[in-house]
Amino acid sequence: MQAIVDDILTVSKLDSNLLMITPVTVKPVEIAKQAVKMFDAELQSKDLRVVFESHPSLQELKIEWMALDPSRVLQILVCPLMIIFVDNR
């Protein structure tokens, strides 16, 4: 749950204009696959499977690389997945 606390602190920094965005050239599809892979253990323990499919427009527009901050994109992609696995107590 440390990741949730870190994400909340990141939002707080964003609200205070203290967050630095550091774009680098990366493959966005690989970042998305990495986000899904972070939950392999939870998915297996619940006998669930996630299938990743990139949007056809990425291929149509021949987008393979983008300049973005991979850590921030991971935070955005991981938050909805974290919600799925938070235990309701």
PyMOL Python script that loads the backbone (N, CA, C, O; Angstrom):
from pymol import cmd

cmd.read_pdbstr("""\
ATOM      1  N   MET A   1       0.800  -1.193   0.000  1.00  0.00           N
ATOM      2  CA  MET A   1       0.000   0.000   0.000  1.00  0.00           C
ATOM      3  C   MET A   1       0.856   1.276   0.000  1.00  0.00           C
ATOM      4  O   MET A   1       0.339   2.391  -0.072  1.00  0.00           O
ATOM      5  N   GLN A   2       2.182   1.075   0.083  1.00  0.00           N
ATOM      6  CA  GLN A   2       3.085   2.225   0.039  1.00  0.00           C
ATOM      7  C   GLN A   2       2.908   2.986  -1.263  1.00  0.00           C
ATOM      8  O   GLN A   2       3.032   4.211  -1.294  1.00  0.00           O
ATOM      9  N   ALA A   3       2.619   2.262  -2.338  1.00  0.00           N
ATOM     10  CA  ALA A   3       2.433   2.905  -3.643  1.00  0.00           C
ATOM     11  C   ALA A   3       1.257   3.876  -3.612  1.00  0.00           C
ATOM     12  O   ALA A   3       1.313   4.936  -4.234  1.00  0.00           O
ATOM     13  N   ILE A   4       0.192   3.523  -2.891  1.00  0.00           N
ATOM     14  CA  ILE A   4      -0.971   4.407  -2.794  1.00  0.00           C
ATOM     15  C   ILE A   4      -0.583   5.698  -2.072  1.00  0.00           C
ATOM     16  O   ILE A   4      -0.952   6.795  -2.492  1.00  0.00           O
ATOM     17  N   VAL A   5       0.165   5.547  -0.981  1.00  0.00           N
ATOM     18  CA  VAL A   5       0.608   6.731  -0.230  1.00  0.00           C
ATOM     19  C   VAL A   5       1.488   7.602  -1.119  1.00  0.00           C
ATOM     20  O   VAL A   5       1.340   8.824  -1.137  1.00  0.00           O
ATOM     21  N   ASP A   6       2.402   6.976  -1.855  1.00  0.00           N
ATOM     22  CA  ASP A   6       3.275   7.733  -2.762  1.00  0.00           C
ATOM     23  C   ASP A   6       2.467   8.481  -3.814  1.00  0.00           C
ATOM     24  O   ASP A   6       2.767   9.631  -4.132  1.00  0.00           O
ATOM     25  N   ASP A   7       1.446   7.827  -4.349  1.00  0.00           N
ATOM     26  CA  ASP A   7       0.608   8.474  -5.363  1.00  0.00           C
ATOM     27  C   ASP A   7      -0.158   9.661  -4.784  1.00  0.00           C
ATOM     28  O   ASP A   7      -0.304  10.689  -5.444  1.00  0.00           O
ATOM     29  N   ILE A   8      -0.644   9.521  -3.557  1.00  0.00           N
ATOM     30  CA  ILE A   8      -1.351  10.631  -2.911  1.00  0.00           C
ATOM     31  C   ILE A   8      -0.397  11.803  -2.698  1.00  0.00           C
ATOM     32  O   ILE A   8      -0.763  12.957  -2.917  1.00  0.00           O
ATOM     33  N   LEU A   9       0.827  11.501  -2.270  1.00  0.00           N
ATOM     34  CA  LEU A   9       1.815  12.559  -2.095  1.00  0.00           C
ATOM     35  C   LEU A   9       2.159  13.227  -3.426  1.00  0.00           C
ATOM     36  O   LEU A   9       2.396  14.434  -3.478  1.00  0.00           O
ATOM     37  N   THR A  10       2.183  12.442  -4.493  1.00  0.00           N
ATOM     38  CA  THR A  10       2.455  12.988  -5.818  1.00  0.00           C
ATOM     39  C   THR A  10       1.352  13.960  -6.232  1.00  0.00           C
ATOM     40  O   THR A  10       1.636  15.029  -6.772  1.00  0.00           O
ATOM     41  N   VAL A  11       0.100  13.593  -5.981  1.00  0.00           N
ATOM     42  CA  VAL A  11      -1.019  14.480  -6.305  1.00  0.00           C
ATOM     43  C   VAL A  11      -0.905  15.760  -5.488  1.00  0.00           C
ATOM     44  O   VAL A  11      -1.173  16.850  -5.994  1.00  0.00           O
ATOM     45  N   SER A  12      -0.509  15.630  -4.236  1.00  0.00           N
ATOM     46  CA  SER A  12      -0.329  16.803  -3.385  1.00  0.00           C
ATOM     47  C   SER A  12       0.748  17.721  -3.956  1.00  0.00           C
ATOM     48  O   SER A  12       0.583  18.940  -3.975  1.00  0.00           O
ATOM     49  N   LYS A  13       1.849  17.133  -4.421  1.00  0.00           N
ATOM     50  CA  LYS A  13       2.913  17.923  -5.045  1.00  0.00           C
ATOM     51  C   LYS A  13       2.413  18.601  -6.312  1.00  0.00           C
ATOM     52  O   LYS A  13       2.761  19.749  -6.591  1.00  0.00           O
ATOM     53  N   LEU A  14       1.601  17.889  -7.072  1.00  0.00           N
ATOM     54  CA  LEU A  14       1.053  18.444  -8.308  1.00  0.00           C
ATOM     55  C   LEU A  14       0.187  19.660  -7.995  1.00  0.00           C
ATOM     56  O   LEU A  14       0.280  20.686  -8.669  1.00  0.00           O
ATOM     57  N   ASP A  15      -0.649  19.541  -6.977  1.00  0.00           N
ATOM     58  CA  ASP A  15      -1.509  20.663  -6.567  1.00  0.00           C
ATOM     59  C   ASP A  15      -0.692  21.863  -6.119  1.00  0.00           C
ATOM     60  O   ASP A  15      -1.133  23.004  -6.263  1.00  0.00           O
ATOM     61  N   SER A  16       0.490  21.618  -5.579  1.00  0.00           N
ATOM     62  CA  SER A  16       1.342  22.701  -5.074  1.00  0.00           C
ATOM     63  C   SER A  16       2.364  23.168  -6.109  1.00  0.00           C
ATOM     64  O   SER A  16       3.245  23.968  -5.794  1.00  0.00           O
ATOM     65  N   ASN A  17       2.249  22.678  -7.326  1.00  0.00           N
ATOM     66  CA  ASN A  17       3.205  23.002  -8.395  1.00  0.00           C
ATOM     67  C   ASN A  17       4.640  22.630  -8.024  1.00  0.00           C
ATOM     68  O   ASN A  17       5.576  23.333  -8.407  1.00  0.00           O
ATOM     69  N   LEU A  18       4.826  21.533  -7.282  1.00  0.00           N
ATOM     70  CA  LEU A  18       6.153  21.072  -6.883  1.00  0.00           C
ATOM     71  C   LEU A  18       6.579  19.806  -7.629  1.00  0.00           C
ATOM     72  O   LEU A  18       7.669  19.287  -7.389  1.00  0.00           O
ATOM     73  N   LEU A  19       5.752  19.320  -8.506  1.00  0.00           N
ATOM     74  CA  LEU A  19       6.026  18.063  -9.202  1.00  0.00           C
ATOM     75  C   LEU A  19       6.808  18.327 -10.479  1.00  0.00           C
ATOM     76  O   LEU A  19       6.427  19.161 -11.299  1.00  0.00           O
ATOM     77  N   MET A  20       7.900  17.603 -10.629  1.00  0.00           N
ATOM     78  CA  MET A  20       8.700  17.719 -11.838  1.00  0.00           C
ATOM     79  C   MET A  20       8.318  16.600 -12.805  1.00  0.00           C
ATOM     80  O   MET A  20       8.260  15.431 -12.421  1.00  0.00           O
ATOM     81  N   ILE A  21       8.063  16.957 -14.031  1.00  0.00           N
ATOM     82  CA  ILE A  21       7.787  15.990 -15.091  1.00  0.00           C
ATOM     83  C   ILE A  21       9.051  15.889 -15.933  1.00  0.00           C
ATOM     84  O   ILE A  21       9.584  16.899 -16.394  1.00  0.00           O
ATOM     85  N   THR A  22       9.527  14.663 -16.129  1.00  0.00           N
ATOM     86  CA  THR A  22      10.761  14.448 -16.873  1.00  0.00           C
ATOM     87  C   THR A  22      10.480  13.548 -18.068  1.00  0.00           C
ATOM     88  O   THR A  22      10.558  12.325 -17.955  1.00  0.00           O
ATOM     89  N   PRO A  23      10.154  14.141 -19.212  1.00  0.00           N
ATOM     90  CA  PRO A  23       9.861  13.312 -20.379  1.00  0.00           C
ATOM     91  C   PRO A  23      11.115  12.684 -20.975  1.00  0.00           C
ATOM     92  O   PRO A  23      12.162  13.322 -21.085  1.00  0.00           O
ATOM     93  N   VAL A  24      10.981  11.429 -21.353  1.00  0.00           N
ATOM     94  CA  VAL A  24      12.017  10.709 -22.077  1.00  0.00           C
ATOM     95  C   VAL A  24      11.341   9.966 -23.227  1.00  0.00           C
ATOM     96  O   VAL A  24      10.126   9.771 -23.215  1.00  0.00           O
ATOM     97  N   THR A  25      12.114   9.562 -24.198  1.00  0.00           N
ATOM     98  CA  THR A  25      11.561   8.842 -25.335  1.00  0.00           C
ATOM     99  C   THR A  25      11.427   7.361 -24.971  1.00  0.00           C
ATOM    100  O   THR A  25      12.418   6.687 -24.690  1.00  0.00           O
ATOM    101  N   VAL A  26      10.188   6.869 -24.982  1.00  0.00           N
ATOM    102  CA  VAL A  26       9.899   5.478 -24.615  1.00  0.00           C
ATOM    103  C   VAL A  26       8.820   4.919 -25.538  1.00  0.00           C
ATOM    104  O   VAL A  26       8.178   5.647 -26.295  1.00  0.00           O
ATOM    105  N   LYS A  27       8.644   3.605 -25.449  1.00  0.00           N
ATOM    106  CA  LYS A  27       7.557   2.946 -26.169  1.00  0.00           C
ATOM    107  C   LYS A  27       6.344   2.903 -25.241  1.00  0.00           C
ATOM    108  O   LYS A  27       6.387   2.218 -24.220  1.00  0.00           O
ATOM    109  N   PRO A  28       5.269   3.612 -25.567  1.00  0.00           N
ATOM    110  CA  PRO A  28       4.110   3.653 -24.669  1.00  0.00           C
ATOM    111  C   PRO A  28       3.484   2.279 -24.437  1.00  0.00           C
ATOM    112  O   PRO A  28       2.968   2.010 -23.352  1.00  0.00           O
ATOM    113  N   VAL A  29       3.527   1.422 -25.432  1.00  0.00           N
ATOM    114  CA  VAL A  29       2.955   0.078 -25.284  1.00  0.00           C
ATOM    115  C   VAL A  29       3.722  -0.693 -24.206  1.00  0.00           C
ATOM    116  O   VAL A  29       3.120  -1.439 -23.433  1.00  0.00           O
ATOM    117  N   GLU A  30       5.028  -0.518 -24.151  1.00  0.00           N
ATOM    118  CA  GLU A  30       5.831  -1.216 -23.147  1.00  0.00           C
ATOM    119  C   GLU A  30       5.522  -0.706 -21.744  1.00  0.00           C
ATOM    120  O   GLU A  30       5.523  -1.485 -20.790  1.00  0.00           O
ATOM    121  N   ILE A  31       5.260   0.571 -21.608  1.00  0.00           N
ATOM    122  CA  ILE A  31       4.887   1.137 -20.302  1.00  0.00           C
ATOM    123  C   ILE A  31       3.558   0.538 -19.846  1.00  0.00           C
ATOM    124  O   ILE A  31       3.408   0.178 -18.678  1.00  0.00           O
ATOM    125  N   ALA A  32       2.606   0.431 -20.747  1.00  0.00           N
ATOM    126  CA  ALA A  32       1.302  -0.147 -20.401  1.00  0.00           C
ATOM    127  C   ALA A  32       1.442  -1.618 -20.026  1.00  0.00           C
ATOM    128  O   ALA A  32       0.814  -2.077 -19.072  1.00  0.00           O
ATOM    129  N   LYS A  33       2.257  -2.356 -20.763  1.00  0.00           N
ATOM    130  CA  LYS A  33       2.478  -3.771 -20.435  1.00  0.00           C
ATOM    131  C   LYS A  33       3.131  -3.913 -19.067  1.00  0.00           C
ATOM    132  O   LYS A  33       2.810  -4.830 -18.311  1.00  0.00           O
ATOM    133  N   GLN A  34       4.042  -3.008 -18.753  1.00  0.00           N
ATOM    134  CA  GLN A  34       4.702  -3.021 -17.448  1.00  0.00           C
ATOM    135  C   GLN A  34       3.689  -2.791 -16.329  1.00  0.00           C
ATOM    136  O   GLN A  34       3.774  -3.426 -15.277  1.00  0.00           O
ATOM    137  N   ALA A  35       2.739  -1.896 -16.546  1.00  0.00           N
ATOM    138  CA  ALA A  35       1.708  -1.624 -15.535  1.00  0.00           C
ATOM    139  C   ALA A  35       0.880  -2.867 -15.261  1.00  0.00           C
ATOM    140  O   ALA A  35       0.587  -3.177 -14.106  1.00  0.00           O
ATOM    141  N   VAL A  36       0.502  -3.578 -16.310  1.00  0.00           N
ATOM    142  CA  VAL A  36      -0.290  -4.804 -16.138  1.00  0.00           C
ATOM    143  C   VAL A  36       0.546  -5.873 -15.448  1.00  0.00           C
ATOM    144  O   VAL A  36       0.045  -6.588 -14.580  1.00  0.00           O
ATOM    145  N   LYS A  37       1.814  -5.987 -15.826  1.00  0.00           N
ATOM    146  CA  LYS A  37       2.696  -7.016 -15.259  1.00  0.00           C
ATOM    147  C   LYS A  37       2.890  -6.834 -13.757  1.00  0.00           C
ATOM    148  O   LYS A  37       3.130  -7.808 -13.044  1.00  0.00           O
ATOM    149  N   MET A  38       2.791  -5.607 -13.271  1.00  0.00           N
ATOM    150  CA  MET A  38       2.958  -5.346 -11.843  1.00  0.00           C
ATOM    151  C   MET A  38       1.920  -6.099 -11.007  1.00  0.00           C
ATOM    152  O   MET A  38       2.114  -6.298  -9.808  1.00  0.00           O
ATOM    153  N   PHE A  39       0.834  -6.509 -11.630  1.00  0.00           N
ATOM    154  CA  PHE A  39      -0.249  -7.163 -10.903  1.00  0.00           C
ATOM    155  C   PHE A  39      -0.351  -8.656 -11.194  1.00  0.00           C
ATOM    156  O   PHE A  39      -1.373  -9.277 -10.901  1.00  0.00           O
ATOM    157  N   ASP A  40       0.701  -9.236 -11.768  1.00  0.00           N
ATOM    158  CA  ASP A  40       0.684 -10.671 -12.077  1.00  0.00           C
ATOM    159  C   ASP A  40       0.337 -11.534 -10.868  1.00  0.00           C
ATOM    160  O   ASP A  40      -0.512 -12.421 -10.963  1.00  0.00           O
ATOM    161  N   ALA A  41       0.981 -11.284  -9.745  1.00  0.00           N
ATOM    162  CA  ALA A  41       0.750 -12.115  -8.552  1.00  0.00           C
ATOM    163  C   ALA A  41      -0.698 -12.017  -8.074  1.00  0.00           C
ATOM    164  O   ALA A  41      -1.320 -13.031  -7.757  1.00  0.00           O
ATOM    165  N   GLU A  42      -1.233 -10.795  -8.022  1.00  0.00           N
ATOM    166  CA  GLU A  42      -2.613 -10.617  -7.577  1.00  0.00           C
ATOM    167  C   GLU A  42      -3.593 -11.285  -8.547  1.00  0.00           C
ATOM    168  O   GLU A  42      -4.567 -11.912  -8.130  1.00  0.00           O
ATOM    169  N   LEU A  43      -3.321 -11.143  -9.828  1.00  0.00           N
ATOM    170  CA  LEU A  43      -4.189 -11.762 -10.835  1.00  0.00           C
ATOM    171  C   LEU A  43      -4.183 -13.280 -10.695  1.00  0.00           C
ATOM    172  O   LEU A  43      -5.234 -13.920 -10.735  1.00  0.00           O
ATOM    173  N   GLN A  44      -2.996 -13.849 -10.531  1.00  0.00           N
ATOM    174  CA  GLN A  44      -2.895 -15.304 -10.396  1.00  0.00           C
ATOM    175  C   GLN A  44      -3.578 -15.790  -9.130  1.00  0.00           C
ATOM    176  O   GLN A  44      -4.243 -16.826  -9.143  1.00  0.00           O
ATOM    177  N   SER A  45      -3.423 -15.052  -8.030  1.00  0.00           N
ATOM    178  CA  SER A  45      -4.027 -15.475  -6.767  1.00  0.00           C
ATOM    179  C   SER A  45      -5.551 -15.463  -6.828  1.00  0.00           C
ATOM    180  O   SER A  45      -6.207 -16.205  -6.098  1.00  0.00           O
ATOM    181  N   LYS A  46      -6.113 -14.630  -7.690  1.00  0.00           N
ATOM    182  CA  LYS A  46      -7.563 -14.546  -7.832  1.00  0.00           C
ATOM    183  C   LYS A  46      -8.051 -15.284  -9.082  1.00  0.00           C
ATOM    184  O   LYS A  46      -9.221 -15.195  -9.455  1.00  0.00           O
ATOM    185  N   ASP A  47      -7.132 -16.013  -9.717  1.00  0.00           N
ATOM    186  CA  ASP A  47      -7.429 -16.774 -10.925  1.00  0.00           C
ATOM    187  C   ASP A  47      -8.049 -15.882 -12.007  1.00  0.00           C
ATOM    188  O   ASP A  47      -9.031 -16.246 -12.654  1.00  0.00           O
ATOM    189  N   LEU A  48      -7.441 -14.698 -12.180  1.00  0.00           N
ATOM    190  CA  LEU A  48      -7.892 -13.747 -13.189  1.00  0.00           C
ATOM    191  C   LEU A  48      -6.825 -13.608 -14.264  1.00  0.00           C
ATOM    192  O   LEU A  48      -5.655 -13.923 -14.048  1.00  0.00           O
ATOM    193  N   ARG A  49      -7.251 -13.132 -15.416  1.00  0.00           N
ATOM    194  CA  ARG A  49      -6.329 -12.907 -16.521  1.00  0.00           C
ATOM    195  C   ARG A  49      -6.629 -11.557 -17.151  1.00  0.00           C
ATOM    196  O   ARG A  49      -7.792 -11.219 -17.374  1.00  0.00           O
ATOM    197  N   VAL A  50      -5.607 -10.798 -17.433  1.00  0.00           N
ATOM    198  CA  VAL A  50      -5.764  -9.522 -18.129  1.00  0.00           C
ATOM    199  C   VAL A  50      -5.087  -9.663 -19.485  1.00  0.00           C
ATOM    200  O   VAL A  50      -3.951 -10.125 -19.586  1.00  0.00           O
ATOM    201  N   VAL A  51      -5.798  -9.259 -20.508  1.00  0.00           N
ATOM    202  CA  VAL A  51      -5.246  -9.285 -21.856  1.00  0.00           C
ATOM    203  C   VAL A  51      -5.000  -7.851 -22.280  1.00  0.00           C
ATOM    204  O   VAL A  51      -5.912  -7.025 -22.276  1.00  0.00           O
ATOM    205  N   PHE A  52      -3.763  -7.561 -22.645  1.00  0.00           N
ATOM    206  CA  PHE A  52      -3.418  -6.218 -23.082  1.00  0.00           C
ATOM    207  C   PHE A  52      -3.491  -6.142 -24.606  1.00  0.00           C
ATOM    208  O   PHE A  52      -2.898  -6.960 -25.310  1.00  0.00           O
ATOM    209  N   GLU A  53      -4.219  -5.161 -25.096  1.00  0.00           N
ATOM    210  CA  GLU A  53      -4.290  -4.903 -26.533  1.00  0.00           C
ATOM    211  C   GLU A  53      -4.123  -3.408 -26.753  1.00  0.00           C
ATOM    212  O   GLU A  53      -4.836  -2.597 -26.160  1.00  0.00           O
ATOM    213  N   SER A  54      -3.174  -3.054 -27.611  1.00  0.00           N
ATOM    214  CA  SER A  54      -2.999  -1.635 -27.908  1.00  0.00           C
ATOM    215  C   SER A  54      -4.059  -1.196 -28.914  1.00  0.00           C
ATOM    216  O   SER A  54      -4.552  -1.997 -29.709  1.00  0.00           O
ATOM    217  N   HIS A  55      -4.392   0.068 -28.864  1.00  0.00           N
ATOM    218  CA  HIS A  55      -5.403   0.614 -29.764  1.00  0.00           C
ATOM    219  C   HIS A  55      -4.865   0.596 -31.195  1.00  0.00           C
ATOM    220  O   HIS A  55      -3.704   0.939 -31.418  1.00  0.00           O
ATOM    221  N   PRO A  56      -5.691   0.201 -32.166  1.00  0.00           N
ATOM    222  CA  PRO A  56      -5.231   0.135 -33.560  1.00  0.00           C
ATOM    223  C   PRO A  56      -4.670   1.451 -34.094  1.00  0.00           C
ATOM    224  O   PRO A  56      -3.856   1.447 -35.017  1.00  0.00           O
ATOM    225  N   SER A  57      -5.097   2.568 -33.526  1.00  0.00           N
ATOM    226  CA  SER A  57      -4.616   3.859 -34.025  1.00  0.00           C
ATOM    227  C   SER A  57      -3.099   4.012 -33.836  1.00  0.00           C
ATOM    228  O   SER A  57      -2.447   4.720 -34.603  1.00  0.00           O
ATOM    229  N   LEU A  58      -2.541   3.349 -32.816  1.00  0.00           N
ATOM    230  CA  LEU A  58      -1.088   3.414 -32.642  1.00  0.00           C
ATOM    231  C   LEU A  58      -0.374   2.838 -33.863  1.00  0.00           C
ATOM    232  O   LEU A  58       0.629   3.385 -34.321  1.00  0.00           O
ATOM    233  N   GLN A  59      -0.895   1.739 -34.381  1.00  0.00           N
ATOM    234  CA  GLN A  59      -0.297   1.128 -35.573  1.00  0.00           C
ATOM    235  C   GLN A  59      -0.625   1.942 -36.822  1.00  0.00           C
ATOM    236  O   GLN A  59       0.232   2.151 -37.680  1.00  0.00           O
ATOM    237  N   GLU A  60      -1.865   2.396 -36.915  1.00  0.00           N
ATOM    238  CA  GLU A  60      -2.277   3.178 -38.090  1.00  0.00           C
ATOM    239  C   GLU A  60      -1.460   4.463 -38.209  1.00  0.00           C
ATOM    240  O   GLU A  60      -1.077   4.863 -39.309  1.00  0.00           O
ATOM    241  N   LEU A  61      -1.198   5.103 -37.075  1.00  0.00           N
ATOM    242  CA  LEU A  61      -0.433   6.345 -37.079  1.00  0.00           C
ATOM    243  C   LEU A  61       1.075   6.102 -36.980  1.00  0.00           C
ATOM    244  O   LEU A  61       1.873   7.038 -36.956  1.00  0.00           O
ATOM    245  N   LYS A  62       1.441   4.820 -36.923  1.00  0.00           N
ATOM    246  CA  LYS A  62       2.853   4.420 -36.823  1.00  0.00           C
ATOM    247  C   LYS A  62       3.538   5.053 -35.614  1.00  0.00           C
ATOM    248  O   LYS A  62       4.662   5.548 -35.696  1.00  0.00           O
ATOM    249  N   ILE A  63       2.823   5.017 -34.490  1.00  0.00           N
ATOM    250  CA  ILE A  63       3.379   5.547 -33.242  1.00  0.00           C
ATOM    251  C   ILE A  63       4.016   4.393 -32.484  1.00  0.00           C
ATOM    252  O   ILE A  63       3.333   3.494 -31.993  1.00  0.00           O
ATOM    253  N   GLU A  64       5.333   4.438 -32.400  1.00  0.00           N
ATOM    254  CA  GLU A  64       6.044   3.418 -31.643  1.00  0.00           C
ATOM    255  C   GLU A  64       6.741   4.034 -30.430  1.00  0.00           C
ATOM    256  O   GLU A  64       6.838   3.408 -29.374  1.00  0.00           O
ATOM    257  N   TRP A  65       7.220   5.254 -30.593  1.00  0.00           N
ATOM    258  CA  TRP A  65       7.925   5.959 -29.534  1.00  0.00           C
ATOM    259  C   TRP A  65       7.223   7.277 -29.212  1.00  0.00           C
ATOM    260  O   TRP A  65       6.646   7.916 -30.092  1.00  0.00           O
ATOM    261  N   MET A  66       7.280   7.675 -27.934  1.00  0.00           N
ATOM    262  CA  MET A  66       6.713   8.950 -27.498  1.00  0.00           C
ATOM    263  C   MET A  66       7.616   9.557 -26.431  1.00  0.00           C
ATOM    264  O   MET A  66       8.337   8.848 -25.729  1.00  0.00           O
ATOM    265  N   ALA A  67       7.564  10.859 -26.325  1.00  0.00           N
ATOM    266  CA  ALA A  67       8.251  11.546 -25.229  1.00  0.00           C
ATOM    267  C   ALA A  67       7.246  11.732 -24.099  1.00  0.00           C
ATOM    268  O   ALA A  67       6.275  12.476 -24.234  1.00  0.00           O
ATOM    269  N   LEU A  68       7.492  11.045 -22.982  1.00  0.00           N
ATOM    270  CA  LEU A  68       6.613  11.140 -21.821  1.00  0.00           C
ATOM    271  C   LEU A  68       7.400  10.762 -20.580  1.00  0.00           C
ATOM    272  O   LEU A  68       8.515  10.247 -20.668  1.00  0.00           O
ATOM    273  N   ASP A  69       6.813  11.022 -19.430  1.00  0.00           N
ATOM    274  CA  ASP A  69       7.442  10.656 -18.166  1.00  0.00           C
ATOM    275  C   ASP A  69       6.916   9.269 -17.780  1.00  0.00           C
ATOM    276  O   ASP A  69       5.784   9.154 -17.308  1.00  0.00           O
ATOM    277  N   PRO A  70       7.712   8.224 -17.971  1.00  0.00           N
ATOM    278  CA  PRO A  70       7.211   6.865 -17.747  1.00  0.00           C
ATOM    279  C   PRO A  70       6.726   6.608 -16.324  1.00  0.00           C
ATOM    280  O   PRO A  70       5.762   5.867 -16.130  1.00  0.00           O
ATOM    281  N   SER A  71       7.374   7.203 -15.330  1.00  0.00           N
ATOM    282  CA  SER A  71       6.926   6.960 -13.951  1.00  0.00           C
ATOM    283  C   SER A  71       5.550   7.567 -13.706  1.00  0.00           C
ATOM    284  O   SER A  71       4.739   6.982 -12.989  1.00  0.00           O
ATOM    285  N   ARG A  72       5.277   8.727 -14.286  1.00  0.00           N
ATOM    286  CA  ARG A  72       3.965   9.358 -14.113  1.00  0.00           C
ATOM    287  C   ARG A  72       2.893   8.585 -14.887  1.00  0.00           C
ATOM    288  O   ARG A  72       1.775   8.415 -14.401  1.00  0.00           O
ATOM    289  N   VAL A  73       3.232   8.124 -16.074  1.00  0.00           N
ATOM    290  CA  VAL A  73       2.265   7.337 -16.854  1.00  0.00           C
ATOM    291  C   VAL A  73       1.949   6.039 -16.119  1.00  0.00           C
ATOM    292  O   VAL A  73       0.794   5.615 -16.079  1.00  0.00           O
ATOM    293  N   LEU A  74       2.961   5.409 -15.541  1.00  0.00           N
ATOM    294  CA  LEU A  74       2.721   4.191 -14.760  1.00  0.00           C
ATOM    295  C   LEU A  74       1.775   4.469 -13.598  1.00  0.00           C
ATOM    296  O   LEU A  74       0.885   3.666 -13.318  1.00  0.00           O
ATOM    297  N   GLN A  75       1.958   5.593 -12.925  1.00  0.00           N
ATOM    298  CA  GLN A  75       1.064   5.936 -11.816  1.00  0.00           C
ATOM    299  C   GLN A  75      -0.377   6.049 -12.304  1.00  0.00           C
ATOM    300  O   GLN A  75      -1.301   5.573 -11.645  1.00  0.00           O
ATOM    301  N   ILE A  76      -0.561   6.672 -13.445  1.00  0.00           N
ATOM    302  CA  ILE A  76      -1.911   6.850 -13.989  1.00  0.00           C
ATOM    303  C   ILE A  76      -2.520   5.507 -14.371  1.00  0.00           C
ATOM    304  O   ILE A  76      -3.700   5.264 -14.117  1.00  0.00           O
ATOM    305  N   LEU A  77      -1.729   4.642 -14.973  1.00  0.00           N
ATOM    306  CA  LEU A  77      -2.245   3.341 -15.412  1.00  0.00           C
ATOM    307  C   LEU A  77      -2.476   2.384 -14.256  1.00  0.00           C
ATOM    308  O   LEU A  77      -3.397   1.568 -14.306  1.00  0.00           O
ATOM    309  N   VAL A  78      -1.658   2.467 -13.219  1.00  0.00           N
ATOM    310  CA  VAL A  78      -1.730   1.518 -12.113  1.00  0.00           C
ATOM    311  C   VAL A  78      -2.864   1.835 -11.150  1.00  0.00           C
ATOM    312  O   VAL A  78      -3.408   0.918 -10.536  1.00  0.00           O
ATOM    313  N   CYS A  79      -3.239   3.102 -10.997  1.00  0.00           N
ATOM    314  CA  CYS A  79      -4.280   3.462 -10.027  1.00  0.00           C
ATOM    315  C   CYS A  79      -5.579   2.677 -10.208  1.00  0.00           C
ATOM    316  O   CYS A  79      -6.086   2.138  -9.224  1.00  0.00           O
ATOM    317  N   PRO A  80      -6.141   2.586 -11.412  1.00  0.00           N
ATOM    318  CA  PRO A  80      -7.378   1.800 -11.548  1.00  0.00           C
ATOM    319  C   PRO A  80      -7.170   0.318 -11.218  1.00  0.00           C
ATOM    320  O   PRO A  80      -8.069  -0.323 -10.673  1.00  0.00           O
ATOM    321  N   LEU A  81      -6.008  -0.225 -11.540  1.00  0.00           N
ATOM    322  CA  LEU A  81      -5.738  -1.623 -11.214  1.00  0.00           C
ATOM    323  C   LEU A  81      -5.616  -1.811  -9.712  1.00  0.00           C
ATOM    324  O   LEU A  81      -6.044  -2.838  -9.185  1.00  0.00           O
ATOM    325  N   MET A  82      -5.036  -0.834  -9.007  1.00  0.00           N
ATOM    326  CA  MET A  82      -4.914  -0.935  -7.554  1.00  0.00           C
ATOM    327  C   MET A  82      -6.284  -0.956  -6.904  1.00  0.00           C
ATOM    328  O   MET A  82      -6.497  -1.680  -5.932  1.00  0.00           O
ATOM    329  N   ILE A  83      -7.187  -0.195  -7.413  1.00  0.00           N
ATOM    330  CA  ILE A  83      -8.546  -0.139  -6.850  1.00  0.00           C
ATOM    331  C   ILE A  83      -9.191  -1.528  -6.912  1.00  0.00           C
ATOM    332  O   ILE A  83      -9.893  -1.935  -5.986  1.00  0.00           O
ATOM    333  N   ILE A  84      -8.949  -2.238  -7.991  1.00  0.00           N
ATOM    334  CA  ILE A  84      -9.530  -3.574  -8.155  1.00  0.00           C
ATOM    335  C   ILE A  84      -9.068  -4.519  -7.046  1.00  0.00           C
ATOM    336  O   ILE A  84      -9.838  -5.356  -6.575  1.00  0.00           O
ATOM    337  N   PHE A  85      -7.797  -4.377  -6.630  1.00  0.00           N
ATOM    338  CA  PHE A  85      -7.216  -5.336  -5.698  1.00  0.00           C
ATOM    339  C   PHE A  85      -7.213  -4.881  -4.248  1.00  0.00           C
ATOM    340  O   PHE A  85      -6.718  -5.606  -3.386  1.00  0.00           O
ATOM    341  N   VAL A  86      -7.748  -3.710  -3.954  1.00  0.00           N
ATOM    342  CA  VAL A  86      -7.832  -3.270  -2.566  1.00  0.00           C
ATOM    343  C   VAL A  86      -8.912  -4.095  -1.872  1.00  0.00           C
ATOM    344  O   VAL A  86     -10.043  -4.190  -2.347  1.00  0.00           O
ATOM    345  N   ASP A  87      -8.540  -4.686  -0.745  1.00  0.00           N
ATOM    346  CA  ASP A  87      -9.501  -5.502   0.011  1.00  0.00           C
ATOM    347  C   ASP A  87     -10.562  -4.609   0.639  1.00  0.00           C
ATOM    348  O   ASP A  87     -10.260  -3.555   1.197  1.00  0.00           O
ATOM    349  N   ASN A  88     -11.792  -5.048   0.537  1.00  0.00           N
ATOM    350  CA  ASN A  88     -12.895  -4.351   1.222  1.00  0.00           C
ATOM    351  C   ASN A  88     -12.992  -4.917   2.631  1.00  0.00           C
ATOM    352  O   ASN A  88     -13.440  -6.047   2.827  1.00  0.00           O
ATOM    353  N   ARG A  89     -12.578  -4.140   3.590  1.00  0.00           N
ATOM    354  CA  ARG A  89     -12.588  -4.642   4.986  1.00  0.00           C
ATOM    355  C   ARG A  89     -13.591  -3.908   5.797  1.00  0.00           C
ATOM    356  O   ARG A  89     -13.747  -4.186   6.986  1.00  0.00           O
TER     357      ARG A  89
END
""", "prot")
cmd.dss("prot")
cmd.show_as("cartoon", "prot")
cmd.util.cbc("prot")
cmd.orient("prot")
